[in-house]
Amino acid sequence: MATSKTFSVAGTSSLNGVTKVRFANDFVGRFKILAKNGHEDINLIELGGEYTKAEICQVLMQHEAFQDEAAQTAITDFVVRNCKSMAAPVVEAEETEEVTAS
């Protein structure tokens, strides 16, 4: 990621069956905008501080509210595409889980 912007609210939402990670600094404002635009399964949390997207993804991966398959897939996809420093361990963990599940 090229920026070091920080956010205090993050989570996931689905639009047209596609779940993505969402970042914001205003919980209520972001929730209203997502709902107004037709998003479903909106799940946002206040983080209690300002964090980068990479730091937020680490928190969301472990947070109990984001353990469902759609959320974990969205978070992992975001990390692989955007957080190069975190991507290698995430991909390795994913591959280990796939081998174990087989």
Secondary structure, 3 states (H helix, E strand, C coil): CCCCCCEEEEEEEEECCEEEEEEECCHHHHHHHHHHCCCEEEEEEEEEEEECHHHHHHHHHHCHHHCCHHHHHHHHHHHHHHCHHHHHHHHHHHHHHHHHHC
